[in-house]
Amino acid sequence: MYDELDIKEKEALDYTVKWVMDYFKPLNIKKAVVGLSGGSDSTFTAYVCSLAIGRENVLGVIMPSDSNPKEDEEDAYAVAKAIGIKTKTINISPIVKAIERQNPELKDKENRIAKANIKARVRMLLLYKEANESKSIVAGTDDRSEHEIGYYTKYGDGGVDINVPEHLYKTQLIKILKWIGKKEGMSIFTKIANKAPSPQLWKGQTAENELNMGYNEIDKVLHLINEVNVKSVDRIAEYTGIKKEKIIKLIDMMHINKHKNELPPAPPVRYFNTERYKLK
């Protein structure tokens, strides 16, 4: 069986903090806004930014909707308090409902994904509105697992200026949160690390139920493909003990969502006039 991914928590945290510090150094902008959801990725991102640029320069924007459990909102406030950053709360439900009134088909069950993506994109709009007003950078929160398989909304939570945890698999990030919680005595970090990951774009949604795989399985497959260069489904199944059908589904998802991780394609520049422009 394939051993679980291991990580040196302090080294990974220090590396990430330094990267963010180095990113901000040449900029005139010295502030960041983070969409704070009460989940593991946004908690990690807000914490890293507070260490890199100072907690007084980080704003956590909490954007609940009618599909978000109240507990997530309370956890987001608890994270902000533990870190010492300012917060602003914007309930997105009135905005989403206004869009729904103009597009009543969004109420149909078969359009659930479309409505879910609207929620993510409304949050992106609000984060950039806050960033524009405060001259800040939008710090993204998608981890490597989500990024690799495209489990995020294009121009939603994928619409950011920097993506702080993109180099860390979900299981690695959760280990770091647990380490911070223990080292710094931040019980809220430990609580969030133990929560079931979920975008909460509809009631009862959990990432692992939707993907039909746990992140401990997903990360083992991705690690074998990326770091060990194992491409055979049979070999991945042999190493991990994961069913081949699950592995095939995950690889298919990576291919289908590949466009999310690339710039939009465009025709190459070409001259259509008969003569090139000449300087006189």
VOTI-483331 format. One record per residue (C-alpha): residue number from 1; residue in one letter; chain; x, y, z. Coordinates in nm, 4 decimals. Example, Ala and Ser with C-alpha at 12.3 -4.5 7.8 and 13.67 -1.06 7.14 Angstrom:
<rs>
[1; A; A; [1.2300; -0.4500; 0.7800]] [2; S; A; [1.3670; -0.1060; 0.7140]] 
</rs>
This chain:
<rs>
[1; M; A; [0.0000; 0.0000; 0.0000]] [2; Y; A; [0.1140; 0.3545; -0.0735]] [3; D; A; [0.2105; 0.5553; 0.2341]] [4; E; A; [0.0254; 0.8765; 0.3081]] [5; L; A; [0.1916; 1.1979; 0.1922]] [6; D; A; [0.4167; 1.3452; 0.4587]] [7; I; A; [0.5195; 1.7056; 0.5098]] [8; K; A; [0.7399; 1.9157; 0.7377]] [9; E; A; [0.4781; 2.1595; 0.8598]] [10; K; A; [0.7039; 2.4461; 0.9733]] [11; E; A; [0.9172; 2.4295; 0.6600]] [12; A; A; [0.6103; 2.4353; 0.4345]] [13; L; A; [0.4543; 2.7232; 0.6279]] [14; D; A; [0.7747; 2.9305; 0.6299]] [15; Y; A; [0.8211; 2.8711; 0.2570]] [16; T; A; [0.4673; 2.9911; 0.1819]] [17; V; A; [0.4969; 3.2982; 0.4030]] [18; K; A; [0.8267; 3.3966; 0.2387]] [19; W; A; [0.6784; 3.3513; -0.1081]] [20; V; A; [0.3923; 3.5873; -0.0240]] [21; M; A; [0.6342; 3.8380; 0.1315]] [22; D; A; [0.8521; 3.8297; -0.1801]] [23; Y; A; [0.5482; 3.8734; -0.4037]] [24; F; A; [0.4420; 4.1917; -0.2242]] [25; K; A; [0.7908; 4.3483; -0.1968]] [26; P; A; [0.8053; 4.5119; -0.5433]] [27; L; A; [0.4396; 4.6215; -0.5355]] [28; N; A; [0.2928; 4.9521; -0.4315]] [29; I; A; [0.0015; 4.7497; -0.2937]] [30; K; A; [0.0663; 4.6163; 0.0559]] [31; K; A; [-0.2775; 4.4791; 0.1538]] [32; A; A; [-0.4777; 4.1638; 0.0845]] [33; V; A; [-0.8418; 4.0615; 0.0946]] [34; V; A; [-0.9356; 3.6988; 0.1565]] [35; G; A; [-1.2749; 3.5347; 0.1181]] [36; L; A; [-1.3082; 3.3813; 0.4642]] [37; S; A; [-1.5464; 3.0840; 0.4590]] [38; G; A; [-1.4747; 2.8975; 0.7798]] [39; G; A; [-1.2999; 2.6267; 0.5778]] [40; S; A; [-0.9437; 2.4982; 0.5814]] [41; D; A; [-0.8082; 2.6678; 0.2674]] [42; S; A; [-0.9261; 3.0196; 0.3499]] [43; T; A; [-0.8085; 2.9799; 0.7105]] [44; F; A; [-0.4604; 2.8847; 0.5925]] [45; T; A; [-0.4535; 3.1685; 0.3369]] [46; A; A; [-0.5592; 3.4345; 0.5863]] [47; Y; A; [-0.3028; 3.3119; 0.8393]] [48; V; A; [-0.0179; 3.3111; 0.5861]] [49; C; A; [-0.1065; 3.6609; 0.4648]] [50; S; A; [-0.1208; 3.7911; 0.8229]] [51; L; A; [0.2338; 3.6647; 0.8826]] [52; A; A; [0.3649; 3.7856; 0.5473]] [53; I; A; [0.2276; 4.1409; 0.5324]] [54; G; A; [0.0954; 4.2031; 0.8829]] [55; R; A; [-0.2469; 4.1233; 1.0226]] [56; E; A; [-0.3460; 4.4916; 1.0054]] [57; N; A; [-0.3153; 4.4676; 0.6263]] [58; V; A; [-0.5471; 4.1681; 0.5809]] [59; L; A; [-0.9251; 4.1884; 0.5449]] [60; G; A; [-1.1344; 3.8739; 0.5764]] [61; V; A; [-1.4529; 3.9080; 0.3728]] [62; I; A; [-1.7246; 3.6724; 0.5002]] [63; M; A; [-1.9918; 3.6095; 0.2353]] [64; P; A; [-2.2616; 3.3707; 0.3617]] [65; S; A; [-2.5640; 3.2611; 0.1610]] [66; D; A; [-2.8798; 3.0665; 0.2420]] [67; S; A; [-2.6936; 2.7402; 0.1718]] [68; N; A; [-2.4166; 2.8079; 0.4252]] [69; P; A; [-2.4491; 2.6607; 0.7749]] [70; K; A; [-2.4428; 2.9270; 1.0463]] [71; E; A; [-2.1553; 2.7346; 1.2040]] [72; D; A; [-1.9291; 2.8122; 0.9067]] [73; E; A; [-1.9914; 3.1846; 0.9471]] [74; E; A; [-1.9201; 3.1606; 1.3209]] [75; D; A; [-1.5998; 2.9668; 1.2484]] [76; A; A; [-1.4896; 3.2358; 1.0021]] [77; Y; A; [-1.5303; 3.5022; 1.2725]] [78; A; A; [-1.3401; 3.2821; 1.5179]] [79; V; A; [-1.0524; 3.2449; 1.2695]] [80; A; A; [-1.0356; 3.6206; 1.2161]] [81; K; A; [-1.0334; 3.6793; 1.5930]] [82; A; A; [-0.7593; 3.4203; 1.6482]] [83; I; A; [-0.5420; 3.5706; 1.3756]] [84; G; A; [-0.6282; 3.9308; 1.4629]] [85; I; A; [-0.7545; 4.0486; 1.1227]] [86; K; A; [-1.0442; 4.2765; 1.0375]] [87; T; A; [-1.3621; 4.1337; 0.8822]] [88; K; A; [-1.6480; 4.2518; 0.6678]] [89; T; A; [-1.9664; 4.0509; 0.6166]] [90; I; A; [-2.1726; 4.0641; 0.2979]] [91; N; A; [-2.4708; 3.8304; 0.2657]] [92; I; A; [-2.4837; 3.7290; -0.1004]] [93; S; A; [-2.8375; 3.5839; -0.0916]] [94; P; A; [-3.0149; 3.9071; -0.1996]] [95; I; A; [-2.7788; 3.9375; -0.4988]] [96; V; A; [-2.8240; 3.5737; -0.6015]] [97; K; A; [-3.2028; 3.5980; -0.5607]] [98; A; A; [-3.2098; 3.9112; -0.7793]] [99; I; A; [-3.0295; 3.7187; -1.0536]] [100; E; A; [-3.2670; 3.4248; -0.9998]] [101; R; A; [-3.5716; 3.6504; -1.0438]] [102; Q; A; [-3.4425; 3.7481; -1.3852]] [103; N; A; [-3.3548; 3.3849; -1.4640]] [104; P; A; [-3.6256; 3.1659; -1.3006]] [105; E; A; [-3.4877; 2.8535; -1.4684]] [106; L; A; [-3.2100; 2.8635; -1.2063]] [107; K; A; [-3.4637; 2.7210; -0.9589]] [108; D; A; [-3.4764; 2.3952; -1.1561]] [109; K; A; [-3.2776; 2.1089; -1.0075]] [110; E; A; [-3.0933; 2.0415; -1.3339]] [111; N; A; [-2.9507; 2.3952; -1.3190]] [112; R; A; [-2.8057; 2.3536; -0.9703]] [113; I; A; [-2.4465; 2.3782; -1.0943]] [114; A; A; [-2.5226; 2.6981; -1.2864]] [115; K; A; [-2.6687; 2.8577; -0.9738]] [116; A; A; [-2.3774; 2.7339; -0.7628]] [117; N; A; [-2.1279; 2.8920; -1.0035]] [118; I; A; [-2.3193; 3.2207; -0.9875]] [119; K; A; [-2.2679; 3.2226; -0.6107]] [120; A; A; [-1.8939; 3.1715; -0.6535]] [121; R; A; [-1.8745; 3.4458; -0.9165]] [122; V; A; [-2.0753; 3.6911; -0.7056]] [123; R; A; [-1.8210; 3.6381; -0.4298]] [124; M; A; [-1.5385; 3.7076; -0.6756]] [125; L; A; [-1.7060; 4.0364; -0.7782]] [126; L; A; [-1.7406; 4.1422; -0.4161]] [127; L; A; [-1.3801; 4.0539; -0.3321]] [128; Y; A; [-1.2546; 4.2681; -0.6190]] [129; K; A; [-1.4876; 4.5489; -0.5168]] [130; E; A; [-1.3294; 4.5411; -0.1691]] [131; A; A; [-0.9818; 4.5136; -0.3191]] [132; N; A; [-1.0382; 4.8132; -0.5470]] [133; E; A; [-1.1656; 5.0272; -0.2597]] [134; S; A; [-0.8796; 4.9401; -0.0247]] [135; K; A; [-0.6046; 4.9092; -0.2891]] [136; S; A; [-0.5512; 4.5433; -0.2060]] [137; I; A; [-0.4602; 4.2149; -0.3722]] [138; V; A; [-0.7196; 3.9356; -0.3842]] [139; A; A; [-0.5534; 3.6347; -0.2207]] [140; G; A; [-0.6977; 3.3099; -0.3549]] [141; T; A; [-0.7609; 2.9985; -0.1485]] [142; D; A; [-0.7650; 2.6989; -0.3872]] [143; D; A; [-0.5270; 2.4215; -0.2821]] [144; R; A; [-0.3316; 2.1975; -0.5191]] [145; S; A; [-0.5822; 1.9118; -0.5070]] [146; E; A; [-0.8671; 2.1386; -0.6180]] [147; H; A; [-0.6485; 2.3093; -0.8753]] [148; E; A; [-0.5231; 1.9845; -1.0324]] [149; I; A; [-0.8704; 1.8355; -1.0806]] [150; G; A; [-1.0414; 2.1660; -1.1580]] [151; Y; A; [-1.2698; 2.1494; -0.8556]] [152; Y; A; [-1.3361; 2.5212; -0.8478]] [153; T; A; [-1.5371; 2.7796; -1.0396]] [154; K; A; [-1.3708; 2.9461; -1.3342]] [155; Y; A; [-1.3807; 3.3233; -1.2755]] [156; G; A; [-1.5282; 3.2489; -0.9331]] [157; D; A; [-1.2956; 3.1275; -0.6588]] [158; G; A; [-1.0478; 3.0774; -0.9454]] [159; G; A; [-1.0554; 3.4533; -1.0205]] [160; V; A; [-0.7783; 3.5883; -0.7964]] [161; D; A; [-0.4488; 3.7788; -0.8069]] [162; I; A; [-0.2402; 3.5200; -0.6214]] [163; N; A; [-0.3358; 3.1691; -0.5148]] [164; V; A; [-0.1634; 3.1137; -0.1828]] [165; P; A; [-0.2071; 2.7360; -0.1143]] [166; E; A; [-0.1842; 2.6092; -0.4740]] [167; H; A; [0.1417; 2.4229; -0.4031]] [168; L; A; [-0.0089; 2.2143; -0.1211]] [169; Y; A; [-0.2327; 1.9113; -0.1491]] [170; K; A; [-0.5431; 1.9269; 0.0695]] [171; T; A; [-0.4169; 1.6611; 0.3115]] [172; Q; A; [-0.0869; 1.8474; 0.3494]] [173; L; A; [-0.2632; 2.1769; 0.4172]] [174; I; A; [-0.4829; 2.0141; 0.6804]] [175; K; A; [-0.1747; 1.8725; 0.8532]] [176; I; A; [-0.0259; 2.2226; 0.8673]] [177; L; A; [-0.3486; 2.3627; 1.0171]] [178; K; A; [-0.3466; 2.0959; 1.2878]] [179; W; A; [0.0181; 2.1741; 1.3600]] [180; I; A; [-0.0572; 2.5482; 1.3885]] [181; G; A; [-0.3557; 2.4773; 1.6100]] [182; K; A; [-0.1421; 2.2745; 1.8491]] [183; K; A; [0.1668; 2.4970; 1.8368]] [184; E; A; [-0.0171; 2.8288; 1.8725]] [185; G; A; [-0.3002; 2.7023; 2.0928]] [186; M; A; [-0.5574; 2.7976; 1.8287]] [187; S; A; [-0.8334; 2.5429; 1.8828]] [188; I; A; [-1.0372; 2.6880; 1.5953]] [189; F; A; [-0.7637; 2.5780; 1.3526]] [190; T; A; [-0.7888; 2.2213; 1.4822]] [191; K; A; [-1.1685; 2.2302; 1.4576]] [192; I; A; [-1.1607; 2.3531; 1.0982]] [193; A; A; [-0.8946; 2.0985; 1.0009]] [194; N; A; [-1.1306; 1.8232; 1.1152]] [195; K; A; [-1.4360; 1.9556; 0.9256]] [196; A; A; [-1.5562; 1.7863; 0.6077]] [197; P; A; [-1.4397; 2.0078; 0.3169]] [198; S; A; [-1.7294; 2.1690; 0.1300]] [199; P; A; [-1.7895; 2.4740; -0.0910]] [200; Q; A; [-2.1468; 2.4820; 0.0561]] [201; L; A; [-2.2872; 2.6048; -0.2754]] [202; W; A; [-2.6019; 2.4084; -0.1990]] [203; K; A; [-2.7350; 2.2678; 0.1274]] [204; G; A; [-2.5715; 1.9454; 0.2379]] [205; Q; A; [-2.2935; 1.9630; -0.0214]] [206; T; A; [-1.9619; 1.8059; 0.0735]] [207; A; A; [-1.6658; 1.7865; -0.1595]] [208; E; A; [-1.5865; 1.4221; -0.0940]] [209; N; A; [-1.9466; 1.3068; -0.1550]] [210; E; A; [-1.9617; 1.5035; -0.4779]] [211; L; A; [-1.6263; 1.3683; -0.5955]] [212; N; A; [-1.7004; 1.0171; -0.4633]] [213; M; A; [-1.3453; 1.0081; -0.3233]] [214; G; A; [-1.1816; 1.1191; -0.0035]] [215; Y; A; [-0.8977; 1.3715; -0.0270]] [216; N; A; [-0.6650; 1.1126; 0.1233]] [217; E; A; [-0.7371; 0.9037; -0.1906]] [218; I; A; [-0.7313; 1.1961; -0.4332]] [219; D; A; [-0.3962; 1.3218; -0.3050]] [220; K; A; [-0.2315; 0.9801; -0.3261]] [221; V; A; [-0.3386; 0.9485; -0.6909]] [222; L; A; [-0.2261; 1.3022; -0.7773]] [223; H; A; [0.1068; 1.2559; -0.5977]] [224; L; A; [0.1788; 0.9365; -0.7904]] [225; I; A; [0.0924; 1.1028; -1.1217]] [226; N; A; [0.2794; 1.4282; -1.0564]] [227; E; A; [0.5781; 1.3448; -0.8383]] [228; V; A; [0.6383; 0.9762; -0.9093]] [229; N; A; [0.5347; 0.9952; -1.2774]] [230; V; A; [0.3132; 0.6864; -1.2583]] [231; K; A; [0.0628; 0.7053; -1.5445]] [232; S; A; [-0.0786; 0.3515; -1.5459]] [233; V; A; [-0.4193; 0.3164; -1.3809]] [234; D; A; [-0.3366; -0.0436; -1.2918]] [235; R; A; [-0.0139; 0.0572; -1.1150]] [236; I; A; [-0.1829; 0.3440; -0.9299]] [237; A; A; [-0.4532; 0.1026; -0.8132]] [238; E; A; [-0.1863; -0.1464; -0.7048]] [239; Y; A; [0.0099; 0.1150; -0.5064]] [240; T; A; [-0.2905; 0.2806; -0.3406]] [241; G; A; [-0.5548; 0.0086; -0.3126]] [242; I; A; [-0.8056; 0.2491; -0.4710]] [243; K; A; [-1.0574; 0.1064; -0.7177]] [244; K; A; [-0.9652; 0.1600; -1.0824]] [245; E; A; [-1.3070; 0.3129; -1.1604]] [246; K; A; [-1.2396; 0.5921; -0.9103]] [247; I; A; [-0.8935; 0.6576; -1.0524]] [248; I; A; [-1.0264; 0.6729; -1.4097]] [249; K; A; [-1.2995; 0.9152; -1.3033]] [250; L; A; [-1.0427; 1.1409; -1.1342]] [251; I; A; [-0.8115; 1.1407; -1.4384]] [252; D; A; [-1.1084; 1.2149; -1.6667]] [253; M; A; [-1.1974; 1.5099; -1.4427]] [254; M; A; [-0.8424; 1.6432; -1.4757]] [255; H; A; [-0.8662; 1.6315; -1.8568]] [256; I; A; [-1.2170; 1.7794; -1.8750]] [257; N; A; [-1.1233; 2.0704; -1.6462]] [258; K; A; [-0.7792; 2.1335; -1.7940]] [259; H; A; [-0.9054; 2.4555; -1.9567]] [260; K; A; [-0.9574; 2.6092; -1.6123]] [261; N; A; [-0.5820; 2.6110; -1.5494]] [262; E; A; [-0.4899; 2.7703; -1.8819]] [263; L; A; [-0.5215; 3.1162; -2.0311]] [264; P; A; [-0.8144; 3.1486; -2.2752]] [265; P; A; [-0.7010; 3.0409; -2.6237]] [266; A; A; [-0.6872; 3.3043; -2.8963]] [267; P; A; [-0.5810; 3.3123; -3.2623]] [268; P; A; [-0.2099; 3.3977; -3.3092]] [269; V; A; [-0.1378; 3.7530; -3.4230]] [270; R; A; [-0.1123; 3.7726; -3.7992]] [271; Y; A; [-0.0769; 4.0485; -4.0621]] [272; F; A; [-0.3610; 4.0701; -4.3100]] [273; N; A; [-0.2538; 4.3806; -4.4984]] [274; T; A; [-0.0490; 4.3458; -4.8145]] [275; E; A; [0.2351; 4.5616; -4.6863]] [276; R; A; [0.3948; 4.5738; -4.3435]] [277; Y; A; [0.3803; 4.8984; -4.1528]] [278; K; A; [0.6913; 5.1041; -4.2118]] [279; L; A; [0.8307; 5.3829; -3.9982]] [280; K; A; [0.8949; 5.7031; -4.1881]] 
</rs>
